[in-house]
Amino acid sequence: MAAAGRLRLLLAVPWRWRCSPRRGAAGCPPAGQVRAAFLRFFEERHGHRRLPSAPVRPRGDSRLLFVNAGMNQFKPIFLGTVHPRSELAQHRRVVNSQKCVRAGGKHNDLEDVGRDTYHHTFFEMLGNWSFGDYFKEEACSMAWELLTEVYEIPKDRLYVTYFAGDSSLGLGADEECRDVWLCLGVPASHVLPFPLKDNFWEMGDTGPCGPCTEIHYDHVGGGRNAAALVNQGSPDVVEIWNLVFMQYSREVEGNLLPLPQHHVDTGMGLERLVTVLQNKRSNYDTDLFTPILDAIHKGCRGPRYQGLVGDADVGHVNMAYRVVADHVRALCVCITDGIYPGFSGAELVLRRILRRAVRFCSEVLHAPPGLLASLVPTVVEVLGDAYPELTKNADQIMDVINENEAAFQSSLERGRRIIERTVQQMEPSTNFPAEVAWSLYGNLGFPLDLIDLILEEKGISLDSAAFNELALEDAKRKAGGPPAGQLEDTNTRLDVHSLAQLRSNNVPATDDSPKYAYTLGQHGQYEFSPCQATVLMLYRDQSLQNEVGAGQRCGVILDRTNFYAEQGGQASDQGYMIHLGQQDILFPVESVRLCGGYVIHEVIAVETLRAGDQVQLFVDEAQRLACMMNHTATHLLNFALRHVLGDNTEQRGSHVTAEWLRFDFDTKGPVTAEQLQQVEQVVQDVIKRNEVVHTAEVPLVLARRVQGLRAVDEGYPDPVRIVSLGVPVESVLTCNSEAAMQTSVELCCGTHLLQTGAMEDLAIISERQLVKGISRVIAVTGRQAKQAREAGQCLAMEVDSVSLRMKERSTSIPEMQNLSKEVGQLTKMVASTPMPQWQRKELQTILKVLQRTANTAVKKLEMQQAEEKAQSMLAKHCNQPVIIDTVPADSLSILMKVVNQLCDKSPGTSVLLLSPQASGEVLCACQVSKNCLPVFSAADWAMAVCTQMEGKAGGSPVVAKGSGNAKGMQGALTTALEFAQSKLLK
C-alpha cells in the first residue's frame, strides 16, 4: 500500500499538454506538438534537464557507424568512465528527442525499408533517463501518466510486459516491476511476463544491462483482450515504449554482477507514437511523411501513394514512395551532421542509402534526375523546427545529393560497359566471372541485383559460389581483430566495477596538473620537472590489485602525474618511472589513459610494484616537445584554414603525434595549391612573431560566452582550459570582445608550446578529400618541415632540368623515350616524397604536361619513321595482295605503325612484318584486309608464325602482334606465306 500511496501522490497534480486532441477527429495533434509535449512533460512536470539531440555521427565510439539509440551519448555515464568534473557527469534526470539511424552494423533496417509500413533508416527516439536518481516505480508512473493523462490514450488499449526471469543466469522474475504496474491500476490481464530475448536489454556482449518493461498498444481495441498478440509480430499490437532498468553488468565470462549504481534508459519511437495519436495504421500516413510523399508525387507525376504492400503493390510503386521518403530524411540528417556518401564505414552505408533511393526514383517512379534533392526543402519544413541545423544546411544537402546522384548515373553507365566488354570476351557456356562482379559492386557501387538482371537478360549466370567466397573473405578481413596498438586496453580501461570500487574506497582522482609544469630555460630550451608520486592501486586482468610481480604488464594509478593521457586527439606521453631512491631500475611507461578521472599508466614491471610505493616520473622530453609543437600547430592550422577558406570552415577531427598532425575539416571543394600556400603563410607569420601561448582554466559558463569558440562538448571537465595564441585569456573573456575572432582560441586539455617560435616552420605535406565535403590535411613542423621543403626544392630542380631538355626537341626516339621514362619516375617521386602539398600539386601539373608532350613527341617520331619504312616497303612490294617481309624497328609500337601505314596506303593488302632485335628476339605485327574476313584472321596468322619461333601472339581478326626467337625466323617467314596462301586460295 505504501507504493500505491506514493504513486497516487506522483499523479496528484494534473499536467496537460497545450493541444487537447480528440483522438480520431480532424484535430489530431501534429507530430511537432507530440514531440514538444513529451519534452515539456519531463522537463516541466518532472524536473528533467532537456538536452539537444547529439549528431548521428558517433563521438568517441569507433564500434558504431551511426548513433542508433538515445542512450549512445550517455555511455560514459553507464560505464562509469565519465570525467567527474564534466558537465555530463552532473546529469541526474535528462530528456531529449534523439536523431537515430539504423542502417549497417548490428541494427540494420535498410533492406526492410519500403517493404512494410513501419521500418525506417532514420527515426526519432524520445527518451528520458535517470542516472542514479529514480528507478522502476517513478519511471513506470511517469510513462503511464504521460500516455494516459497527457496523450489520453485509452488505458484498455495498453499492455505492459516485464522480465519473466532466467534460471540459467540465476535471475528471478522482475516482480518489483510487475507490482508497480499493478499498483498503477493496470489490470493483471494486461501485465505480461516475457523471457530474456524479449525483456532483457544489453548494451553489447559485455557491459551494463538489465530487465526492461515494454508498453504495447492495440490498434483495434473495442474492448477485446489482445494479450495473446503481444510480442507475436502482429501489426495490430505494437510496442511503443521500452523502459530499461540498468542494474547489472555482463562480464567477459558471461556472468552478471550488480551495478554499483542503477540507471533508467527509456526509448519511444516518435513515428510510432504519432501513428497512434493520429489514429493511423502506418507511420507513412502521419504528417511526418505525408508532405514528403505529396512532394514525390508532384515530382514524378505518377500515380499517388496508396499505402499498398506485398502483392497488392503492383510494380512496387508504393514501396518506392516509402523508400524515397525514408531515405531522403536519413540523407538530410546525416549530411547535416557531417556524414557524406563515401567508400567506407558510415559513409559507405550512406552512399548505399542514396543510391537505393536514386534507383527507386528512376527505375520505379520514372522520375527525372534531381527529384531526390528537390525533396530536401519539404524535409526541412517537416523537421526543421526540431532540428534547426537542417534549415541552416539545406543548400549544402541538396548539392551533395545532386553531385552523388550524377556520379552514380556515371558509375552505372561505366558498369554496363564493363559488363558488355566482359561478356564479349567470355568463352561460350561459362559463368560471368565473380572477380568482375565483385569489383563492380565494391569499387563502383554497382547494385548486385542490377548485375543479376543484366546478366539474366543476356542468358548468362553469375558464378555465385565464387562471388560469395569473395564476399566472405572481405567480411573476414573487415572483422579482423583489433590493431596491435589496442591490445593494452585490458590494462588501461577501468571497468565499471573497478571504478566504483575506487570511489567507494575514497581513492582520489589523479592530479594531472603537473603535466603542465614546464618552463623555458635561459637559452630558450624547454625544461620538464620530474614528478614524485605514490602508487594508489594497480590494475591487471580487469581487477584492482595491491601488488604486481616482476615481468608483468599492468596499469598503475598514481595520486599525481606529469604524464599526458591520450585525449583531445593528442597521443599519450611515454617515458619511465623509478622507485624513489633506486636510479638503476626503470619501469617503462608505454601508454597513458584517462578513465573516470583516474590516469592509468601502462607499465612493464621489471620488479615487484606495490600500492604505497613512492615513485618518480620522467616523461620522454623529445616526444613530449614534438607533441607540444604539433598540437599548437594544429590550433594555428585551424585558425589559418578559417582565415583563408572562410568562417564556415569547421573542424571535423584531429590527431596529434610526435611525428605529424592530422586535421579534418569541412570544405566545399578541393583546396587549391594557392590556398594551401596561403594557409602555410598565415601560420609562418605567427611563428615568426613568436606569439605567447596563453592558457587559463575558467568556469564552463564563462567559456560559453567567448565569441567564435567552437561548440562546447559536455565531456569537458569543468572548469575548462582555454588556449589563446597571442591574446591573454582575460581579454578573450571580456564582455563583447571580438579578440577570439582575430586569433586562435580553443578549449583544449592538451600540452602546448609556451611561445610559437619554437615551432620554426609548418609544412602541409598532404591534402585530400576523404568524402565529398570533408578534406584531410597532414602537416609536419620543425626539422621535418624543413626537410620537406628541401625535398620539394630538389624535385623542383629536377623537373626544371627535364623541362629544359624537353624544349630542345630531340629527333632521336630512344632519347625521347628516356625522357618520357624520366618524367614517369619523377611523377612517382613527387607523389610519394614528403614535401609541401602546394608544391606537389604544382609539380604534378607540370609533369602531366611534360608526360603528354614526351608521349606526343615519341608518337610523332615513330609515325615519321613508320611512314619512311612503309614507303620503302610499298616500292619493294608494289600492288601485292600480301606483303611478308622483315624490317628494322626499334619497338613493337613502330613495327605496328609500319603495318598500319602499309594497309592504309594499300587498302586491299594484308601485311605481316618481322623485326629481329639485337637481343635475339623477333617482333611480329600483322594486319589483314577487311576484304579477306572472316576466312583470314590476323590473330590466327600471328599465332601460326610466332609458334614457329617458339613464341606467343594475340589480337583480333583484323590486327595482331607477338614475338618469338630469332632461330626460327626463316621458317616463320615460310609459315607466314603458306598460311596466307592457304586462306586466300580457298
Solvent accessible surface area in square Angstrom, and as a share of the most:
residue,aa,sasa,rsa
1,M,185,0.83
2,A,73,0.57
3,A,30,0.23
4,A,14,0.11
5,G,28,0.27
6,R,128,0.47
7,L,4,0.02
8,R,153,0.56
9,L,137,0.68
10,L,50,0.25
11,L,44,0.22
12,A,66,0.51
13,V,94,0.54
14,P,96,0.61
15,W,36,0.12
16,R,138,0.50
17,W,7,0.02
18,R,177,0.65
19,C,29,0.17
20,S,80,0.52
21,P,5,0.03
22,R,171,0.62
23,R,63,0.23
24,G,43,0.41
25,A,36,0.28
26,A,117,0.91
27,G,41,0.40
28,C,32,0.19
29,P,0,0.00
30,P,55,0.35
31,A,4,0.03
32,G,39,0.37
33,Q,77,0.34
34,V,0,0.00
35,R,18,0.07
36,A,32,0.25
37,A,0,0.00
38,F,0,0.00
39,L,9,0.05
40,R,34,0.13
41,F,0,0.00
42,F,1,0.00
43,E,66,0.29
44,E,95,0.43
45,R,51,0.18
46,H,15,0.07
47,G,58,0.56
48,H,6,0.03
49,R,113,0.41
50,R,113,0.41
51,L,14,0.07
52,P,108,0.68
53,S,23,0.15
54,A,11,0.09
55,P,60,0.38
56,V,0,0.00
57,R,82,0.30
58,P,27,0.17
59,R,149,0.54
60,G,88,0.85
61,D,24,0.12
62,S,119,0.77
63,R,198,0.72
64,L,39,0.19
65,L,54,0.27
66,F,5,0.02
67,V,6,0.04
68,N,20,0.10
69,A,16,0.13
70,G,3,0.03
71,M,8,0.04
72,N,17,0.09
73,Q,31,0.14
74,F,0,0.00
75,K,29,0.12
76,P,46,0.29
77,I,20,0.10
78,F,1,0.01
79,L,53,0.26
80,G,10,0.09
81,T,45,0.26
82,V,21,0.12
83,H,35,0.15
84,P,59,0.37
85,R,105,0.38
86,S,0,0.00
87,E,21,0.09
88,L,13,0.06
89,A,19,0.15
90,Q,105,0.47
91,H,7,0.03
92,R,124,0.45
93,R,65,0.24
94,V,0,0.00
95,V,0,0.00
96,N,0,0.00
97,S,8,0.05
98,Q,1,0.00
99,K,4,0.02
100,C,0,0.00
101,V,1,0.01
102,R,60,0.22
103,A,1,0.01
104,G,17,0.16
105,G,59,0.57
106,K,168,0.71
107,H,71,0.32
108,N,76,0.39
109,D,34,0.18
110,L,13,0.07
111,E,100,0.45
112,D,58,0.30
113,V,0,0.00
114,G,0,0.00
115,R,137,0.50
116,D,27,0.14
117,T,27,0.16
118,Y,99,0.38
119,H,47,0.21
120,H,11,0.05
121,T,0,0.00
122,F,0,0.00
123,F,25,0.10
124,E,0,0.00
125,M,26,0.11
126,L,0,0.00
127,G,0,0.00
128,N,2,0.01
129,W,0,0.00
130,S,0,0.00
131,F,2,0.01
132,G,33,0.31
133,D,66,0.34
134,Y,8,0.03
135,F,35,0.15
136,K,6,0.02
137,E,28,0.12
138,E,53,0.24
139,A,2,0.01
140,C,0,0.00
141,S,2,0.01
142,M,3,0.01
143,A,1,0.01
144,W,8,0.03
145,E,2,0.01
146,L,0,0.00
147,L,0,0.00
148,T,15,0.09
149,E,53,0.24
150,V,0,0.00
151,Y,0,0.00
152,E,62,0.28
153,I,2,0.01
154,P,52,0.33
155,K,114,0.48
156,D,80,0.42
157,R,50,0.18
158,L,0,0.00
159,Y,0,0.00
160,V,0,0.00
161,T,0,0.00
162,Y,17,0.06
163,F,5,0.02
164,A,42,0.33
165,G,16,0.16
166,D,29,0.15
167,S,114,0.74
168,S,101,0.65
169,L,47,0.23
170,G,67,0.64
171,L,25,0.13
172,G,60,0.58
173,A,44,0.34
174,D,13,0.07
175,E,91,0.41
176,E,97,0.43
177,C,1,0.00
178,R,75,0.27
179,D,62,0.32
180,V,10,0.06
181,W,0,0.00
182,L,68,0.34
183,C,54,0.33
184,L,20,0.10
185,G,56,0.54
186,V,4,0.02
187,P,69,0.44
188,A,75,0.58
189,S,56,0.36
190,H,16,0.07
191,V,11,0.06
192,L,26,0.13
193,P,71,0.45
194,F,30,0.13
195,P,66,0.41
196,L,52,0.26
197,K,173,0.73
198,D,34,0.18
199,N,0,0.00
200,F,18,0.07
201,W,61,0.21
202,E,51,0.23
203,M,37,0.16
204,G,29,0.28
205,D,132,0.68
206,T,66,0.39
207,G,14,0.13
208,P,0,0.00
209,C,1,0.00
210,G,0,0.00
211,P,4,0.03
212,C,4,0.03
213,T,0,0.00
214,E,15,0.07
215,I,0,0.00
216,H,4,0.02
217,Y,2,0.01
218,D,2,0.01
219,H,26,0.12
220,V,70,0.40
221,G,7,0.07
222,G,82,0.79
223,G,66,0.64
224,R,85,0.31
225,N,93,0.48
226,A,3,0.02
227,A,24,0.19
228,A,89,0.69
229,L,58,0.29
230,V,1,0.01
231,N,48,0.24
232,Q,116,0.52
233,G,78,0.75
234,S,20,0.13
235,P,94,0.59
236,D,37,0.19
237,V,7,0.04
238,V,31,0.18
239,E,55,0.24
240,I,5,0.03
241,W,1,0.00
242,N,28,0.15
243,L,0,0.00
244,V,5,0.03
245,F,0,0.00
246,M,0,0.00
247,Q,28,0.12
248,Y,41,0.16
249,S,4,0.03
250,R,36,0.13
251,E,35,0.16
252,V,102,0.59
253,E,148,0.66
254,G,27,0.26
255,N,68,0.35
256,L,28,0.14
257,L,69,0.34
258,P,92,0.58
259,L,10,0.05
260,P,77,0.48
261,Q,91,0.40
262,H,73,0.33
263,H,6,0.03
264,V,0,0.00
265,D,10,0.05
266,T,2,0.01
267,G,16,0.16
268,M,1,0.00
269,G,19,0.19
270,L,0,0.00
271,E,4,0.02
272,R,81,0.30
273,L,0,0.00
274,V,0,0.00
275,T,5,0.03
276,V,2,0.01
277,L,1,0.00
278,Q,16,0.07
279,N,87,0.45
280,K,77,0.33
281,R,127,0.46
282,S,10,0.06
283,N,6,0.03
284,Y,0,0.00
285,D,56,0.29
286,T,1,0.00
287,D,50,0.26
288,L,1,0.01
289,F,0,0.00
290,T,48,0.28
291,P,46,0.29
292,I,0,0.00
293,L,7,0.04
294,D,66,0.34
295,A,21,0.17
296,I,0,0.00
297,H,35,0.16
298,K,145,0.61
299,G,27,0.26
300,C,15,0.09
301,R,210,0.77
302,G,23,0.22
303,P,90,0.57
304,R,145,0.53
305,Y,37,0.14
306,Q,129,0.57
307,G,27,0.26
308,L,62,0.31
309,V,64,0.37
310,G,55,0.53
311,D,145,0.75
312,A,61,0.47
313,D,6,0.03
314,V,128,0.74
315,G,51,0.49
316,H,106,0.47
317,V,29,0.17
318,N,6,0.03
319,M,18,0.08
320,A,0,0.00
321,Y,1,0.00
322,R,1,0.00
323,V,0,0.00
324,V,0,0.00
325,A,0,0.00
326,D,0,0.00
327,H,0,0.00
328,V,0,0.00
329,R,0,0.00
330,A,0,0.00
331,L,0,0.00
332,C,0,0.00
333,V,1,0.00
334,C,0,0.00
335,I,0,0.00
336,T,14,0.08
337,D,13,0.07
338,G,0,0.00
339,I,0,0.00
340,Y,1,0.00
341,P,6,0.04
342,G,2,0.02
343,F,141,0.59
344,S,76,0.49
345,G,37,0.36
346,A,10,0.07
347,E,26,0.12
348,L,27,0.13
349,V,12,0.07
350,L,0,0.00
351,R,16,0.06
352,R,98,0.36
353,I,0,0.00
354,L,1,0.01
355,R,23,0.08
356,R,31,0.11
357,A,0,0.00
358,V,2,0.01
359,R,36,0.13
360,F,31,0.13
361,C,8,0.05
362,S,44,0.28
363,E,73,0.33
364,V,33,0.19
365,L,12,0.06
366,H,142,0.63
367,A,10,0.08
368,P,78,0.49
369,P,117,0.74
370,G,25,0.24
371,L,8,0.04
372,L,2,0.01
373,A,1,0.01
374,S,61,0.39
375,L,1,0.01
376,V,0,0.00
377,P,70,0.44
378,T,24,0.14
379,V,0,0.00
380,V,20,0.11
381,E,138,0.62
382,V,32,0.18
383,L,1,0.00
384,G,7,0.07
385,D,140,0.73
386,A,35,0.27
387,Y,10,0.04
388,P,86,0.54
389,E,54,0.24
390,L,1,0.01
391,T,82,0.47
392,K,172,0.73
393,N,32,0.16
394,A,20,0.15
395,D,108,0.56
396,Q,63,0.28
397,I,0,0.00
398,M,54,0.24
399,D,81,0.42
400,V,7,0.04
401,I,0,0.00
402,N,65,0.33
403,E,79,0.36
404,N,22,0.12
405,E,13,0.06
406,A,63,0.49
407,A,51,0.40
408,F,0,0.00
409,Q,62,0.28
410,S,73,0.47
411,S,16,0.10
412,L,10,0.05
413,E,94,0.42
414,R,130,0.47
415,G,0,0.00
416,R,87,0.32
417,R,144,0.52
418,I,38,0.19
419,I,0,0.00
420,E,76,0.34
421,R,132,0.48
422,T,20,0.12
423,V,34,0.20
424,Q,145,0.65
425,Q,139,0.62
426,M,39,0.17
427,E,126,0.56
428,P,113,0.71
429,S,127,0.82
430,T,63,0.36
431,N,83,0.42
432,F,0,0.00
433,P,35,0.22
434,A,1,0.01
435,E,112,0.50
436,V,37,0.21
437,A,0,0.00
438,W,56,0.20
439,S,48,0.31
440,L,3,0.01
441,Y,56,0.21
442,G,37,0.36
443,N,105,0.54
444,L,22,0.11
445,G,15,0.14
446,F,1,0.00
447,P,21,0.13
448,L,62,0.31
449,D,85,0.44
450,L,8,0.04
451,I,0,0.00
452,D,71,0.37
453,L,88,0.44
454,I,21,0.11
455,L,2,0.01
456,E,129,0.58
457,E,132,0.59
458,K,75,0.32
459,G,71,0.68
460,I,34,0.17
461,S,70,0.45
462,L,28,0.14
463,D,46,0.24
464,S,63,0.40
465,A,77,0.60
466,A,33,0.25
467,F,15,0.06
468,N,95,0.49
469,E,102,0.46
470,L,50,0.25
471,A,34,0.26
472,L,102,0.51
473,E,95,0.43
474,D,24,0.12
475,A,54,0.41
476,K,133,0.57
477,R,163,0.59
478,K,127,0.54
479,A,84,0.65
480,G,49,0.47
481,G,65,0.63
482,P,85,0.53
483,P,85,0.53
484,A,83,0.64
485,G,56,0.54
486,Q,90,0.40
487,L,124,0.62
488,E,32,0.14
489,D,29,0.15
490,T,77,0.45
491,N,13,0.06
492,T,1,0.01
493,R,128,0.47
494,L,6,0.03
495,D,31,0.16
496,V,18,0.10
497,H,40,0.18
498,S,6,0.04
499,L,1,0.00
500,A,23,0.18
501,Q,86,0.38
502,L,0,0.00
503,R,98,0.36
504,S,85,0.55
505,N,81,0.42
506,N,132,0.68
507,V,22,0.13
508,P,80,0.50
509,A,49,0.38
510,T,13,0.07
511,D,66,0.34
512,D,31,0.16
513,S,62,0.40
514,P,16,0.10
515,K,8,0.03
516,Y,57,0.22
517,A,55,0.42
518,Y,18,0.07
519,T,80,0.47
520,L,64,0.32
521,G,16,0.15
522,Q,177,0.79
523,H,163,0.73
524,G,47,0.45
525,Q,81,0.36
526,Y,23,0.09
527,E,83,0.37
528,F,27,0.11
529,S,69,0.45
530,P,68,0.43
531,C,5,0.03
532,Q,87,0.39
533,A,3,0.02
534,T,33,0.19
535,V,1,0.01
536,L,42,0.21
537,M,24,0.11
538,L,0,0.00
539,Y,0,0.00
540,R,54,0.20
541,D,98,0.51
542,Q,84,0.37
543,S,47,0.30
544,L,26,0.13
545,Q,54,0.24
546,N,100,0.51
547,E,90,0.41
548,V,2,0.01
549,G,29,0.28
550,A,64,0.50
551,G,63,0.60
552,Q,66,0.29
553,R,93,0.34
554,C,0,0.00
555,G,0,0.00
556,V,0,0.00
557,I,0,0.00
558,L,0,0.00
559,D,44,0.23
560,R,88,0.32
561,T,0,0.00
562,N,8,0.04
563,F,1,0.00
564,Y,0,0.00
565,A,1,0.01
566,E,83,0.37
567,Q,40,0.18
568,G,56,0.54
569,G,24,0.23
570,Q,0,0.00
571,A,23,0.18
572,S,12,0.08
573,D,1,0.00
574,Q,83,0.37
575,G,17,0.16
576,Y,76,0.29
577,M,0,0.00
578,I,2,0.01
579,H,22,0.10
580,L,75,0.37
581,G,65,0.63
582,Q,78,0.34
583,Q,126,0.56
584,D,124,0.64
585,I,49,0.25
586,L,83,0.42
587,F,0,0.00
588,P,52,0.33
589,V,3,0.02
590,E,64,0.29
591,S,23,0.15
592,V,2,0.01
593,R,46,0.17
594,L,44,0.22
595,C,7,0.04
596,G,2,0.02
597,G,3,0.03
598,Y,5,0.02
599,V,0,0.00
600,I,0,0.00
601,H,0,0.00
602,E,3,0.02
603,V,0,0.00
604,I,50,0.25
605,A,0,0.00
606,V,70,0.40
607,E,50,0.22
608,T,37,0.22
609,L,0,0.00
610,R,118,0.43
611,A,35,0.27
612,G,47,0.45
613,D,28,0.14
614,Q,76,0.34
615,V,0,0.00
616,Q,40,0.18
617,L,0,0.00
618,F,54,0.22
619,V,14,0.08
620,D,60,0.31
621,E,88,0.39
622,A,79,0.62
623,Q,32,0.14
624,R,3,0.01
625,L,52,0.26
626,A,25,0.19
627,C,0,0.00
628,M,0,0.00
629,M,28,0.13
630,N,3,0.01
631,H,8,0.03
632,T,0,0.00
633,A,0,0.00
634,T,6,0.04
635,H,7,0.03
636,L,2,0.01
637,L,0,0.00
638,N,9,0.05
639,F,39,0.16
640,A,0,0.00
641,L,1,0.00
642,R,55,0.20
643,H,124,0.56
644,V,34,0.20
645,L,48,0.24
646,G,30,0.28
647,D,98,0.51
648,N,122,0.62
649,T,11,0.06
650,E,72,0.32
651,Q,37,0.16
652,R,87,0.32
653,G,24,0.23
654,S,27,0.18
655,H,46,0.21
656,V,1,0.01
657,T,19,0.11
658,A,20,0.15
659,E,97,0.44
660,W,82,0.29
661,L,0,0.00
662,R,62,0.22
663,F,1,0.00
664,D,12,0.06
665,F,1,0.00
666,D,22,0.11
667,T,20,0.11
668,K,190,0.80
669,G,21,0.20
670,P,97,0.61
671,V,2,0.01
672,T,70,0.41
673,A,19,0.15
674,E,117,0.53
675,Q,55,0.24
676,L,0,0.00
677,Q,74,0.33
678,Q,81,0.36
679,V,0,0.00
680,E,4,0.02
681,Q,85,0.38
682,V,25,0.15
683,V,0,0.00
684,Q,30,0.13
685,D,55,0.28
686,V,10,0.06
687,I,10,0.05
688,K,155,0.66
689,R,147,0.54
690,N,65,0.33
691,E,43,0.19
692,V,70,0.40
693,V,10,0.06
694,H,49,0.22
695,T,56,0.33
696,A,32,0.25
697,E,106,0.48
698,V,11,0.06
699,P,66,0.42
700,L,9,0.05
701,V,94,0.54
702,L,60,0.30
703,A,0,0.00
704,R,117,0.43
705,R,166,0.61
706,V,10,0.06
707,Q,71,0.32
708,G,48,0.46
709,L,30,0.15
710,R,88,0.32
711,A,101,0.79
712,V,29,0.16
713,D,42,0.22
714,E,32,0.14
715,G,36,0.35
716,Y,49,0.19
717,P,31,0.19
718,D,56,0.29
719,P,51,0.32
720,V,3,0.01
721,R,30,0.11
722,I,0,0.00
723,V,0,0.00
724,S,0,0.00
725,L,4,0.02
726,G,28,0.27
727,V,34,0.19
728,P,53,0.33
729,V,4,0.02
730,E,122,0.55
731,S,46,0.30
732,V,4,0.02
733,L,51,0.25
734,T,82,0.48
735,C,111,0.66
736,N,124,0.64
737,S,23,0.15
738,E,108,0.48
739,A,24,0.18
740,A,11,0.08
741,M,91,0.41
742,Q,128,0.57
743,T,21,0.12
744,S,5,0.03
745,V,13,0.07
746,E,19,0.08
747,L,12,0.06
748,C,11,0.06
749,C,26,0.16
750,G,0,0.00
751,T,0,0.00
752,H,3,0.01
753,L,1,0.01
754,L,58,0.29
755,Q,54,0.24
756,T,0,0.00
757,G,25,0.24
758,A,42,0.33
759,M,0,0.00
760,E,121,0.54
761,D,22,0.12
762,L,0,0.00
763,A,0,0.00
764,I,1,0.00
765,I,28,0.14
766,S,33,0.21
767,E,14,0.06
768,R,131,0.48
769,Q,54,0.24
770,L,54,0.27
771,V,16,0.09
772,K,74,0.31
773,G,7,0.07
774,I,8,0.04
775,S,0,0.00
776,R,52,0.19
777,V,0,0.00
778,I,49,0.25
779,A,0,0.00
780,V,9,0.05
781,T,9,0.05
782,G,3,0.02
783,R,165,0.60
784,Q,67,0.30
785,A,0,0.00
786,K,123,0.52
787,Q,89,0.39
788,A,3,0.02
789,R,57,0.21
790,E,91,0.41
791,A,29,0.22
792,G,0,0.00
793,Q,100,0.45
794,C,77,0.46
795,L,6,0.03
796,A,19,0.14
797,M,135,0.60
798,E,79,0.36
799,V,1,0.00
800,D,83,0.43
801,S,47,0.30
802,V,1,0.00
803,S,21,0.13
804,L,116,0.58
805,R,92,0.34
806,M,6,0.03
807,K,150,0.63
808,E,134,0.60
809,R,152,0.55
810,S,30,0.20
811,T,120,0.70
812,S,37,0.24
813,I,7,0.04
814,P,70,0.44
815,E,96,0.43
816,M,1,0.01
817,Q,54,0.24
818,N,92,0.47
819,L,15,0.08
820,S,17,0.11
821,K,134,0.57
822,E,54,0.24
823,V,0,0.00
824,G,24,0.23
825,Q,114,0.51
826,L,5,0.03
827,T,54,0.31
828,K,153,0.65
829,M,88,0.39
830,V,0,0.00
831,A,61,0.47
832,S,90,0.58
833,T,34,0.20
834,P,81,0.51
835,M,0,0.00
836,P,2,0.01
837,Q,17,0.07
838,W,39,0.14
839,Q,12,0.05
840,R,20,0.07
841,K,49,0.21
842,E,79,0.35
843,L,10,0.05
844,Q,65,0.29
845,T,86,0.50
846,I,74,0.38
847,L,2,0.01
848,K,141,0.60
849,V,73,0.42
850,L,17,0.09
851,Q,46,0.20
852,R,137,0.50
853,T,37,0.21
854,A,0,0.00
855,N,61,0.31
856,T,80,0.46
857,A,14,0.11
858,V,17,0.10
859,K,122,0.52
860,K,129,0.55
861,L,27,0.14
862,E,6,0.03
863,M,85,0.38
864,Q,89,0.39
865,Q,48,0.21
866,A,0,0.00
867,E,76,0.34
868,E,122,0.55
869,K,40,0.17
870,A,0,0.00
871,Q,94,0.42
872,S,73,0.47
873,M,14,0.06
874,L,38,0.19
875,A,85,0.66
876,K,133,0.57
877,H,35,0.16
878,C,82,0.49
879,N,139,0.71
880,Q,84,0.37
881,P,89,0.56
882,V,27,0.15
883,I,2,0.01
884,I,32,0.16
885,D,19,0.10
886,T,44,0.25
887,V,9,0.05
888,P,101,0.64
889,A,9,0.07
890,D,89,0.46
891,S,25,0.16
892,L,50,0.25
893,S,49,0.31
894,I,0,0.00
895,L,0,0.00
896,M,33,0.15
897,K,38,0.16
898,V,0,0.00
899,V,0,0.00
900,N,50,0.26
901,Q,23,0.10
902,L,0,0.00
903,C,11,0.07
904,D,107,0.55
905,K,82,0.35
906,S,25,0.16
907,P,105,0.66
908,G,42,0.41
909,T,5,0.03
910,S,0,0.00
911,V,0,0.00
912,L,0,0.00
913,L,0,0.00
914,L,0,0.00
915,S,0,0.00
916,P,62,0.39
917,Q,46,0.20
918,A,120,0.93
919,S,97,0.63
920,G,33,0.31
921,E,72,0.32
922,V,0,0.00
923,L,17,0.08
924,C,0,0.00
925,A,0,0.00
926,C,0,0.00
927,Q,30,0.13
928,V,1,0.01
929,S,7,0.04
930,K,155,0.65
931,N,127,0.65
932,C,28,0.16
933,L,55,0.28
934,P,123,0.77
935,V,84,0.48
936,F,1,0.00
937,S,18,0.12
938,A,0,0.00
939,A,24,0.18
940,D,81,0.42
941,W,0,0.00
942,A,0,0.00
943,M,90,0.40
944,A,30,0.23
945,V,0,0.00
946,C,0,0.00
947,T,83,0.48
948,Q,87,0.39
949,M,1,0.00
950,E,154,0.69
951,G,23,0.23
952,K,171,0.73
953,A,18,0.14
954,G,37,0.36
955,G,57,0.55
956,S,45,0.29
957,P,76,0.48
958,V,40,0.23
959,V,57,0.32
960,A,3,0.02
961,K,104,0.44
962,G,10,0.10
963,S,33,0.21
964,G,10,0.10
965,N,63,0.32
966,A,42,0.32
967,K,193,0.82
968,G,17,0.16
969,M,30,0.14
970,Q,127,0.56
971,G,29,0.28
972,A,0,0.00
973,L,38,0.19
974,T,76,0.44
975,T,31,0.18
976,A,0,0.00
977,L,85,0.42
978,E,103,0.46
979,F,36,0.15
980,A,0,0.00
981,Q,86,0.38
982,S,55,0.36
983,K,49,0.21
984,L,66,0.33
985,L,150,0.75
986,K,176,0.74
